[in-house]
Amino acid sequence: MTLGELFSGITEIPKALRNTQVTGVTSDNREVQPGFLFVCVKGRSFDGHSAAAAMLEKGACAVMTERPLGLSAEINVAESRRLYPEVLSAFYGRPTRKLKLGAVTGTNGKTTTVNLCAQITRALGHQTGVIGTVGCDTGRGLEYSHDGPPTTPEPRKLYQLFREMADIGTEYCFLEASSMALAQHRFAAESFAVGAFTNLTQDHLDYHGTMEDYYLAKRMLADMSRSMVVNIDDEYGRRTVEYCRGSGIPAITTSVTGSADYFAEFIRLEPHGAEFLLTCPAEQKSWVAKIPLTGMYNVSNAVQAAVMCHLLGFPMEDVLAALERSPGVSGRLETIYQGEFTVLRDYAHTGDGLEKLLSTLKPLAKNRLVAVFGAAGERDAGKRP
């Protein structure tokens, strides 16, 4: 592939560079090999522009920059971070054109909702990929873990995964859209068939600074989605619905406490599952639903997953039948020992997440409820107990 072919339809590049061969694209100076395009991205602690000249000496075919550097092979653009995913998509052959994409954002519930969606579509006979906190599954099973903490991988890894999914015939991909990934435009080139907003509570203020900026980053998913499934039990969810409707984005509401486009009622929680009635007033229908997860917040996650899959074209009866057969989600109220006492593992790590988890388990505990909790270092200290 030439640089001219790579940037065709994206942006104009210097005529002298159009026939230059490109063998890879990266923003990581450690990954640059001869023939790579190096994308200069300015981060909080490192500015890729400072390494541009060294990357050309290392063998890069060109550098993409946000300002003229006076180098022999540079391509100037307005926002390299925003354009980077578009260039990667072109380099990897626009793989997401062969995939139906769904994404979930919010502070809590992303992993559960995304994995429930994938379990539903797989149960209905469709090869499905998942990208999120637990790891990355291109459709062959969980094969990849992240090289570090991101919920949503860096753009180059993300598009390598998309390419692999397309190559092996994966039909659907559900991913967790973290606030940092959205703010950093890691998948700015994409349009999601359906997106979902779960909730918003304090987290990642070490990065975003304020709750408002944190919310605005999350809300960016709505602008990238053809429809949004939104939990209106959450204050920020109600704001998101207002934004969607004011922006012409279809917003489908869900609730476990009151009326919505789809809402759960007559909820019965058991130690290892839940049963409820899922009602849709517009369709004048109600369905009995059973899930292998307990807790009101998991009922909320399951409702959102069911509605997302329904919007993708699956009959709700089939969706709920698949949901009932779900094996659960790793690390989400997962039973790891059951005998004279029960040991559960859960990822809850925010004040809101822990409160909901413990308030769910307390009524189910016959005797003592013991919680063992740790907090990651060098992250938002304000959310710690």
MARMARTI-964412 format. One record per residue (C-alpha): residue number from 1; x, y, z. Coordinates in pm, whole numbers, padded with zeros to 5 digits. Last residue first. Example, Ala and Ser with C-alpha at 12.3 -4.5 7.8 and 13.67 -1.06 7.14 Angstrom:
<site pos="2" X="01367" Y="-00106" Z="00714"/>
<site pos="1" X="01230" Y="-00450" Z="00780"/>
END
This chain:
<site pos="385" X="-01365" Y="00460" Z="05122"/>
<site pos="384" X="-01171" Y="00534" Z="04798"/>
<site pos="383" X="-01342" Y="00745" Z="04530"/>
<site pos="382" X="-01127" Y="01053" Z="04593"/>
<site pos="381" X="-00803" Y="00861" Z="04533"/>
<site pos="380" X="-00857" Y="00857" Z="04153"/>
<site pos="379" X="-00563" Y="00645" Z="04036"/>
<site pos="378" X="-00195" Y="00611" Z="04133"/>
<site pos="377" X="-00263" Y="00299" Z="04339"/>
<site pos="376" X="-00545" Y="00052" Z="04288"/>
<site pos="375" X="-00780" Y="00009" Z="04581"/>
<site pos="374" X="-00838" Y="-00312" Z="04776"/>
<site pos="373" X="-01145" Y="-00479" Z="04925"/>
<site pos="372" X="-01222" Y="-00788" Z="05130"/>
<site pos="371" X="-01587" Y="-00796" Z="05233"/>
<site pos="370" X="-01732" Y="-01025" Z="05502"/>
<site pos="369" X="-02110" Y="-01081" Z="05527"/>
<site pos="368" X="-02196" Y="-01263" Z="05849"/>
<site pos="367" X="-02485" Y="-01506" Z="05886"/>
<site pos="366" X="-02766" Y="-01604" Z="05652"/>
<site pos="365" X="-02641" Y="-01369" Z="05381"/>
<site pos="364" X="-02903" Y="-01293" Z="05115"/>
<site pos="363" X="-03022" Y="-00968" Z="05273"/>
<site pos="362" X="-02660" Y="-00844" Z="05286"/>
<site pos="361" X="-02570" Y="-00944" Z="04928"/>
<site pos="360" X="-02758" Y="-00675" Z="04737"/>
<site pos="359" X="-02667" Y="-00396" Z="04980"/>
<site pos="358" X="-02305" Y="-00510" Z="04955"/>
<site pos="357" X="-02296" Y="-00493" Z="04572"/>
<site pos="356" X="-02489" Y="-00169" Z="04544"/>
<site pos="355" X="-02265" Y="00006" Z="04797"/>
<site pos="354" X="-01950" Y="-00136" Z="04637"/>
<site pos="353" X="-02047" Y="-00013" Z="04291"/>
<site pos="352" X="-02145" Y="00332" Z="04415"/>
<site pos="351" X="-01820" Y="00376" Z="04606"/>
<site pos="350" X="-01620" Y="00252" Z="04310"/>
<site pos="349" X="-01430" Y="-00076" Z="04281"/>
<site pos="348" X="-01689" Y="-00346" Z="04214"/>
<site pos="347" X="-01503" Y="-00622" Z="04026"/>
<site pos="346" X="-01677" Y="-00908" Z="04202"/>
<site pos="345" X="-01570" Y="-01243" Z="04339"/>
<site pos="344" X="-01799" Y="-01451" Z="04558"/>
<site pos="343" X="-01708" Y="-01698" Z="04832"/>
<site pos="342" X="-01988" Y="-01901" Z="04992"/>
<site pos="341" X="-01985" Y="-02068" Z="05332"/>
<site pos="340" X="-02024" Y="-02426" Z="05451"/>
<site pos="339" X="-01976" Y="-02512" Z="05086"/>
<site pos="338" X="-01966" Y="-02286" Z="04780"/>
<site pos="337" X="-01648" Y="-02150" Z="04630"/>
<site pos="336" X="-01571" Y="-01931" Z="04327"/>
<site pos="335" X="-01920" Y="-01787" Z="04278"/>
<site pos="334" X="-01896" Y="-01493" Z="04036"/>
<site pos="333" X="-02075" Y="-01175" Z="04137"/>
<site pos="332" X="-01910" Y="-01022" Z="03829"/>
<site pos="331" X="-01557" Y="-01158" Z="03805"/>
<site pos="330" X="-01633" Y="-01368" Z="03498"/>
<site pos="329" X="-01983" Y="-01310" Z="03364"/>
<site pos="328" X="-02279" Y="-01546" Z="03396"/>
<site pos="327" X="-02326" Y="-01879" Z="03220"/>
<site pos="326" X="-02620" Y="-01738" Z="03022"/>
<site pos="325" X="-02899" Y="-01988" Z="02953"/>
<site pos="324" X="-03172" Y="-01747" Z="03071"/>
<site pos="323" X="-03026" Y="-01479" Z="02844"/>
<site pos="322" X="-03069" Y="-01705" Z="02540"/>
<site pos="321" X="-03440" Y="-01751" Z="02616"/>
<site pos="320" X="-03464" Y="-01377" Z="02675"/>
<site pos="319" X="-03318" Y="-01295" Z="02334"/>
<site pos="318" X="-03533" Y="-01554" Z="02155"/>
<site pos="317" X="-03856" Y="-01409" Z="02302"/>
<site pos="316" X="-03729" Y="-01056" Z="02227"/>
<site pos="315" X="-03701" Y="-01133" Z="01857"/>
<site pos="314" X="-03352" Y="-01043" Z="01729"/>
<site pos="313" X="-03315" Y="-00744" Z="01496"/>
<site pos="312" X="-03020" Y="-00547" Z="01633"/>
<site pos="311" X="-03271" Y="-00347" Z="01838"/>
<site pos="310" X="-03363" Y="-00670" Z="02020"/>
<site pos="309" X="-02994" Y="-00726" Z="02096"/>
<site pos="308" X="-02964" Y="-00382" Z="02255"/>
<site pos="307" X="-03293" Y="-00433" Z="02442"/>
<site pos="306" X="-03173" Y="-00759" Z="02595"/>
<site pos="305" X="-02840" Y="-00609" Z="02697"/>
<site pos="304" X="-03013" Y="-00311" Z="02857"/>
<site pos="303" X="-03253" Y="-00534" Z="03048"/>
<site pos="302" X="-02964" Y="-00754" Z="03162"/>
<site pos="301" X="-02767" Y="-00457" Z="03295"/>
<site pos="300" X="-03069" Y="-00330" Z="03488"/>
<site pos="299" X="-03133" Y="-00676" Z="03634"/>
<site pos="298" X="-02765" Y="-00678" Z="03724"/>
<site pos="297" X="-02807" Y="-00347" Z="03908"/>
<site pos="296" X="-03105" Y="-00488" Z="04095"/>
<site pos="295" X="-02895" Y="-00774" Z="04229"/>
<site pos="294" X="-02863" Y="-01138" Z="04127"/>
<site pos="293" X="-02713" Y="-01295" Z="03819"/>
<site pos="292" X="-02819" Y="-01616" Z="03640"/>
<site pos="291" X="-03103" Y="-01436" Z="03458"/>
<site pos="290" X="-03473" Y="-01512" Z="03416"/>
<site pos="289" X="-03718" Y="-01307" Z="03210"/>
<site pos="288" X="-04097" Y="-01336" Z="03177"/>
<site pos="287" X="-04209" Y="-01126" Z="02881"/>
<site pos="286" X="-04453" Y="-00837" Z="02857"/>
<site pos="285" X="-04611" Y="-00693" Z="02546"/>
<site pos="284" X="-04812" Y="-00389" Z="02441"/>
<site pos="283" X="-04541" Y="-00316" Z="02181"/>
<site pos="282" X="-04529" Y="00049" Z="02287"/>
<site pos="281" X="-04576" Y="-00045" Z="02655"/>
<site pos="280" X="-04269" Y="-00272" Z="02660"/>
<site pos="279" X="-04257" Y="-00485" Z="02976"/>
<site pos="278" X="-03990" Y="-00719" Z="03110"/>
<site pos="277" X="-04130" Y="-00928" Z="03397"/>
<site pos="276" X="-03872" Y="-01040" Z="03648"/>
<site pos="275" X="-03663" Y="-01330" Z="03772"/>
<site pos="274" X="-03323" Y="-01310" Z="03938"/>
<site pos="273" X="-03021" Y="-01528" Z="03999"/>
<site pos="272" X="-02778" Y="-01689" Z="04242"/>
<site pos="271" X="-02899" Y="-01582" Z="04587"/>
<site pos="270" X="-03252" Y="-01501" Z="04458"/>
<site pos="269" X="-03399" Y="-01166" Z="04359"/>
<site pos="268" X="-03761" Y="-01136" Z="04249"/>
<site pos="267" X="-03854" Y="-00840" Z="04030"/>
<site pos="266" X="-04224" Y="-00781" Z="03971"/>
<site pos="265" X="-04127" Y="-00512" Z="03719"/>
<site pos="264" X="-03853" Y="-00455" Z="03462"/>
<site pos="263" X="-03887" Y="-00172" Z="03213"/>
<site pos="262" X="-03864" Y="-00117" Z="02838"/>
<site pos="261" X="-03973" Y="00217" Z="02686"/>
<site pos="260" X="-03976" Y="00343" Z="03043"/>
<site pos="259" X="-04197" Y="00323" Z="03355"/>
<site pos="258" X="-04049" Y="00284" Z="03701"/>
<site pos="257" X="-03775" Y="00133" Z="03918"/>
<site pos="256" X="-03594" Y="-00117" Z="03692"/>
<site pos="255" X="-03567" Y="00121" Z="03399"/>
<site pos="254" X="-03487" Y="00137" Z="03027"/>
<site pos="253" X="-03513" Y="00415" Z="02767"/>
<site pos="252" X="-03468" Y="00393" Z="02391"/>
<site pos="251" X="-03303" Y="00704" Z="02249"/>
<site pos="250" X="-03308" Y="00769" Z="01872"/>
<site pos="249" X="-03051" Y="01042" Z="01796"/>
<site pos="248" X="-03204" Y="01361" Z="01654"/>
<site pos="247" X="-02977" Y="01591" Z="01855"/>
<site pos="246" X="-03242" Y="01723" Z="02096"/>
<site pos="245" X="-03367" Y="01369" Z="02146"/>
<site pos="244" X="-03018" Y="01246" Z="02218"/>
<site pos="243" X="-02937" Y="01529" Z="02459"/>
<site pos="242" X="-03259" Y="01481" Z="02655"/>
<site pos="241" X="-03194" Y="01107" Z="02674"/>
<site pos="240" X="-02839" Y="01174" Z="02794"/>
<site pos="239" X="-02964" Y="01400" Z="03071"/>
<site pos="238" X="-03195" Y="01121" Z="03189"/>
<site pos="237" X="-02898" Y="00884" Z="03188"/>
<site pos="236" X="-02700" Y="01137" Z="03391"/>
<site pos="235" X="-02962" Y="01118" Z="03664"/>
<site pos="234" X="-02966" Y="00737" Z="03657"/>
<site pos="233" X="-03290" Y="00538" Z="03668"/>
<site pos="232" X="-03316" Y="00652" Z="03305"/>
<site pos="231" X="-03089" Y="00375" Z="03177"/>
<site pos="230" X="-03028" Y="00458" Z="02811"/>
<site pos="229" X="-03027" Y="00242" Z="02497"/>
<site pos="228" X="-02890" Y="00460" Z="02219"/>
<site pos="227" X="-02951" Y="00447" Z="01842"/>
<site pos="226" X="-02737" Y="00511" Z="01534"/>
<site pos="225" X="-02436" Y="00556" Z="01760"/>
<site pos="224" X="-02129" Y="00780" Z="01729"/>
<site pos="223" X="-02290" Y="01098" Z="01866"/>
<site pos="222" X="-02430" Y="00894" Z="02157"/>
<site pos="221" X="-02082" Y="00764" Z="02240"/>
<site pos="220" X="-01970" Y="01121" Z="02310"/>
<site pos="219" X="-02188" Y="01115" Z="02621"/>
<site pos="218" X="-01916" Y="00937" Z="02817"/>
<site pos="217" X="-01669" Y="01220" Z="02756"/>
<site pos="216" X="-01934" Y="01475" Z="02851"/>
<site pos="215" X="-01995" Y="01285" Z="03176"/>
<site pos="214" X="-01629" Y="01291" Z="03281"/>
<site pos="213" X="-01610" Y="01660" Z="03189"/>
<site pos="212" X="-01910" Y="01725" Z="03413"/>
<site pos="211" X="-01777" Y="01507" Z="03694"/>
<site pos="210" X="-01461" Y="01719" Z="03702"/>
<site pos="209" X="-01088" Y="01663" Z="03649"/>
<site pos="208" X="-01109" Y="01417" Z="03360"/>
<site pos="207" X="-00795" Y="01212" Z="03434"/>
<site pos="206" X="-00767" Y="01199" Z="03814"/>
<site pos="205" X="-01146" Y="01225" Z="03805"/>
<site pos="204" X="-01143" Y="00866" Z="03675"/>
<site pos="203" X="-01445" Y="00759" Z="03881"/>
<site pos="202" X="-01744" Y="00919" Z="04051"/>
<site pos="201" X="-02082" Y="00787" Z="03940"/>
<site pos="200" X="-02244" Y="00760" Z="03597"/>
<site pos="199" X="-02494" Y="00505" Z="03473"/>
<site pos="198" X="-02555" Y="00246" Z="03199"/>
<site pos="197" X="-02540" Y="00428" Z="02864"/>
<site pos="196" X="-02585" Y="00203" Z="02561"/>
<site pos="195" X="-02487" Y="00211" Z="02195"/>
<site pos="194" X="-02644" Y="00049" Z="01889"/>
<site pos="193" X="-02540" Y="00010" Z="01527"/>
<site pos="192" X="-02217" Y="00187" Z="01617"/>
<site pos="191" X="-02047" Y="00426" Z="01376"/>
<site pos="190" X="-01669" Y="00415" Z="01376"/>
<site pos="189" X="-01382" Y="00641" Z="01268"/>
<site pos="188" X="-01351" Y="00800" Z="01613"/>
<site pos="187" X="-01249" Y="00467" Z="01762"/>
<site pos="186" X="-00966" Y="00579" Z="01992"/>
<site pos="185" X="-01101" Y="00938" Z="02001"/>
<site pos="184" X="-00895" Y="01022" Z="02314"/>
<site pos="183" X="-01202" Y="01144" Z="02505"/>
<site pos="182" X="-01390" Y="00830" Z="02400"/>
<site pos="181" X="-01107" Y="00598" Z="02502"/>
<site pos="180" X="-01071" Y="00787" Z="02830"/>
<site pos="179" X="-01443" Y="00759" Z="02905"/>
<site pos="178" X="-01436" Y="00386" Z="02840"/>
<site pos="177" X="-01632" Y="00232" Z="02555"/>
<site pos="176" X="-01674" Y="-00137" Z="02635"/>
<site pos="175" X="-01705" Y="-00335" Z="02317"/>
<site pos="174" X="-01955" Y="-00560" Z="02144"/>
<site pos="173" X="-01859" Y="-00717" Z="01812"/>
<site pos="172" X="-02095" Y="-00901" Z="01581"/>
<site pos="171" X="-02045" Y="-01107" Z="01265"/>
<site pos="170" X="-01711" Y="-01281" Z="01315"/>
<site pos="169" X="-01606" Y="-01446" Z="00990"/>
<site pos="168" X="-01242" Y="-01525" Z="01066"/>
<site pos="167" X="-01096" Y="-01238" Z="00861"/>
<site pos="166" X="-01341" Y="-00977" Z="00990"/>
<site pos="165" X="-01260" Y="-01062" Z="01351"/>
<site pos="164" X="-00887" Y="-01052" Z="01280"/>
<site pos="163" X="-00919" Y="-00708" Z="01124"/>
<site pos="162" X="-01122" Y="-00576" Z="01419"/>
<site pos="161" X="-00855" Y="-00706" Z="01657"/>
<site pos="160" X="-00578" Y="-00536" Z="01460"/>
<site pos="159" X="-00796" Y="-00227" Z="01462"/>
<site pos="158" X="-00814" Y="-00222" Z="01842"/>
<site pos="157" X="-00445" Y="-00295" Z="01884"/>
<site pos="156" X="-00358" Y="00010" Z="01673"/>
<site pos="155" X="-00620" Y="00228" Z="01847"/>
<site pos="154" X="-00515" Y="00162" Z="02210"/>
<site pos="153" X="-00729" Y="-00096" Z="02384"/>
<site pos="152" X="-01061" Y="-00014" Z="02557"/>
<site pos="151" X="-01071" Y="-00114" Z="02924"/>
<site pos="150" X="-00711" Y="00004" Z="02949"/>
<site pos="149" X="-00492" Y="-00140" Z="03231"/>
<site pos="148" X="-00176" Y="-00272" Z="03066"/>
<site pos="147" X="-00077" Y="-00493" Z="02777"/>
<site pos="146" X="-00435" Y="-00612" Z="02748"/>
<site pos="145" X="-00539" Y="-00976" Z="02750"/>
<site pos="144" X="-00599" Y="-01169" Z="02434"/>
<site pos="143" X="-00736" Y="-01513" Z="02362"/>
<site pos="142" X="-01086" Y="-01530" Z="02511"/>
<site pos="141" X="-01267" Y="-01757" Z="02266"/>
<site pos="140" X="-01257" Y="-01784" Z="01887"/>
<site pos="139" X="-01482" Y="-01488" Z="01817"/>
<site pos="138" X="-01227" Y="-01208" Z="01844"/>
<site pos="137" X="-01227" Y="-01230" Z="02224"/>
<site pos="136" X="-01047" Y="-00946" Z="02401"/>
<site pos="135" X="-00993" Y="-00910" Z="02773"/>
<site pos="134" X="-01186" Y="-00894" Z="03101"/>
<site pos="133" X="-01199" Y="-00515" Z="03081"/>
<site pos="132" X="-01338" Y="-00499" Z="02731"/>
<site pos="131" X="-01350" Y="-00614" Z="02370"/>
<site pos="130" X="-01595" Y="-00888" Z="02275"/>
<site pos="129" X="-01634" Y="-01074" Z="01945"/>
<site pos="128" X="-01934" Y="-01267" Z="01819"/>
<site pos="127" X="-02000" Y="-01561" Z="01591"/>
<site pos="126" X="-02377" Y="-01581" Z="01549"/>
<site pos="125" X="-02593" Y="-01883" Z="01631"/>
<site pos="124" X="-02858" Y="-01745" Z="01866"/>
<site pos="123" X="-02654" Y="-01854" Z="02168"/>
<site pos="122" X="-02367" Y="-01651" Z="02027"/>
<site pos="121" X="-02589" Y="-01343" Z="01996"/>
<site pos="120" X="-02708" Y="-01377" Z="02356"/>
<site pos="119" X="-02365" Y="-01449" Z="02505"/>
<site pos="118" X="-02223" Y="-01146" Z="02326"/>
<site pos="117" X="-02494" Y="-00917" Z="02463"/>
<site pos="116" X="-02442" Y="-01061" Z="02812"/>
<site pos="115" X="-02071" Y="-00991" Z="02779"/>
<site pos="114" X="-02127" Y="-00627" Z="02688"/>
<site pos="113" X="-02379" Y="-00572" Z="02967"/>
<site pos="112" X="-02164" Y="-00736" Z="03235"/>
<site pos="111" X="-01848" Y="-00552" Z="03131"/>
<site pos="110" X="-02015" Y="-00212" Z="03105"/>
<site pos="109" X="-02209" Y="-00235" Z="03432"/>
<site pos="108" X="-02051" Y="00051" Z="03624"/>
<site pos="107" X="-01915" Y="00390" Z="03518"/>
<site pos="106" X="-02100" Y="00417" Z="03188"/>
<site pos="105" X="-02042" Y="00320" Z="02825"/>
<site pos="104" X="-02160" Y="00029" Z="02614"/>
<site pos="103" X="-02083" Y="-00034" Z="02248"/>
<site pos="102" X="-02239" Y="-00237" Z="01966"/>
<site pos="101" X="-02085" Y="-00303" Z="01627"/>
<site pos="100" X="-02218" Y="-00512" Z="01338"/>
<site pos="99" X="-01904" Y="-00625" Z="01155"/>
<site pos="98" X="-01797" Y="-00653" Z="00791"/>
<site pos="97" X="-01762" Y="-00275" Z="00747"/>
<site pos="96" X="-01562" Y="-00293" Z="01069"/>
<site pos="95" X="-01261" Y="-00423" Z="00877"/>
<site pos="94" X="-01193" Y="-00104" Z="00679"/>
<site pos="93" X="-00889" Y="-00260" Z="00505"/>
<site pos="92" X="-00638" Y="-00261" Z="00791"/>
<site pos="91" X="-00457" Y="00048" Z="00660"/>
<site pos="90" X="-00785" Y="00234" Z="00603"/>
<site pos="89" X="-00905" Y="00166" Z="00958"/>
<site pos="88" X="-00566" Y="00269" Z="01092"/>
<site pos="87" X="-00584" Y="00599" Z="00903"/>
<site pos="86" X="-00932" Y="00667" Z="01039"/>
<site pos="85" X="-00821" Y="00569" Z="01390"/>
<site pos="84" X="-00531" Y="00824" Z="01371"/>
<site pos="83" X="-00743" Y="01115" Z="01245"/>
<site pos="82" X="-00869" Y="01218" Z="01591"/>
<site pos="81" X="-00525" Y="01187" Z="01750"/>
<site pos="80" X="-00358" Y="01367" Z="01458"/>
<site pos="79" X="-00580" Y="01672" Z="01481"/>
<site pos="78" X="-00535" Y="01942" Z="01213"/>
<site pos="77" X="-00314" Y="01745" Z="00977"/>
<site pos="76" X="00042" Y="01790" Z="00844"/>
<site pos="75" X="00206" Y="01500" Z="00662"/>
<site pos="74" X="00583" Y="01487" Z="00703"/>
<site pos="73" X="00862" Y="01340" Z="00497"/>
<site pos="72" X="01172" Y="01564" Z="00480"/>
<site pos="71" X="01117" Y="01738" Z="00813"/>
<site pos="70" X="01047" Y="02109" Z="00866"/>
<site pos="69" X="00839" Y="02044" Z="01175"/>
<site pos="68" X="00509" Y="02182" Z="01048"/>
<site pos="67" X="00229" Y="02134" Z="01303"/>
<site pos="66" X="-00020" Y="01861" Z="01385"/>
<site pos="65" X="00206" Y="01584" Z="01258"/>
<site pos="64" X="00192" Y="01260" Z="01060"/>
<site pos="63" X="00542" Y="01120" Z="01010"/>
<site pos="62" X="00673" Y="00948" Z="00698"/>
<site pos="61" X="00839" Y="00628" Z="00570"/>
<site pos="60" X="00973" Y="00549" Z="00917"/>
<site pos="59" X="01326" Y="00410" Z="00899"/>
<site pos="58" X="01481" Y="00482" Z="01239"/>
<site pos="57" X="01609" Y="00816" Z="01109"/>
<site pos="56" X="01249" Y="00906" Z="01028"/>
<site pos="55" X="01151" Y="00803" Z="01380"/>
<site pos="54" X="01428" Y="01020" Z="01528"/>
<site pos="53" X="01291" Y="01324" Z="01347"/>
<site pos="52" X="00940" Y="01262" Z="01481"/>
<site pos="51" X="01038" Y="01196" Z="01844"/>
<site pos="50" X="00952" Y="01539" Z="01986"/>
<site pos="49" X="00633" Y="01538" Z="01782"/>
<site pos="48" X="00519" Y="01234" Z="01978"/>
<site pos="47" X="00458" Y="01453" Z="02282"/>
<site pos="46" X="00498" Y="01265" Z="02608"/>
<site pos="45" X="00355" Y="01314" Z="02959"/>
<site pos="44" X="-00001" Y="01424" Z="02900"/>
<site pos="43" X="-00019" Y="01308" Z="02541"/>
<site pos="42" X="00054" Y="01477" Z="02209"/>
<site pos="41" X="00018" Y="01236" Z="01920"/>
<site pos="40" X="00268" Y="01218" Z="01633"/>
<site pos="39" X="00163" Y="00936" Z="01401"/>
<site pos="38" X="00460" Y="00737" Z="01269"/>
<site pos="37" X="00399" Y="00578" Z="00929"/>
<site pos="36" X="00600" Y="00257" Z="00916"/>
<site pos="35" X="00835" Y="00161" Z="00631"/>
<site pos="34" X="01124" Y="00054" Z="00852"/>
<site pos="33" X="00990" Y="-00034" Z="01199"/>
<site pos="32" X="00826" Y="00185" Z="01463"/>
<site pos="31" X="00688" Y="-00001" Z="01763"/>
<site pos="30" X="00882" Y="00178" Z="02037"/>
<site pos="29" X="00780" Y="00518" Z="01896"/>
<site pos="28" X="00416" Y="00432" Z="01966"/>
<site pos="27" X="00178" Y="00627" Z="01740"/>
<site pos="26" X="00164" Y="00343" Z="01488"/>
<site pos="25" X="00098" Y="00261" Z="01123"/>
<site pos="24" X="00256" Y="-00020" Z="00922"/>
<site pos="23" X="00415" Y="-00117" Z="00589"/>
<site pos="22" X="00382" Y="00208" Z="00393"/>
<site pos="21" X="00517" Y="00241" Z="00038"/>
<site pos="20" X="00582" Y="00593" Z="-00090"/>
<site pos="19" X="00390" Y="00670" Z="-00408"/>
<site pos="18" X="00197" Y="00963" Z="-00258"/>
<site pos="17" X="00489" Y="01116" Z="-00070"/>
<site pos="16" X="00610" Y="01368" Z="-00332"/>
<site pos="15" X="00252" Y="01482" Z="-00390"/>
<site pos="14" X="00226" Y="01604" Z="-00031"/>
<site pos="13" X="-00086" Y="01463" Z="00140"/>
<site pos="12" X="-00453" Y="01550" Z="00103"/>
<site pos="11" X="-00686" Y="01408" Z="00365"/>
<site pos="10" X="-00906" Y="01107" Z="00435"/>
<site pos="9" X="-01059" Y="01003" Z="00101"/>
<site pos="8" X="-00729" Y="00853" Z="-00014"/>
<site pos="7" X="-00485" Y="00865" Z="00279"/>
<site pos="6" X="-00376" Y="00502" Z="00257"/>
<site pos="5" X="-00377" Y="00493" Z="-00122"/>
<site pos="4" X="-00151" Y="00797" Z="-00144"/>
<site pos="3" X="00068" Y="00659" Z="00134"/>
<site pos="2" X="00120" Y="00351" Z="-00080"/>
<site pos="1" X="00000" Y="00000" Z="00000"/>
END
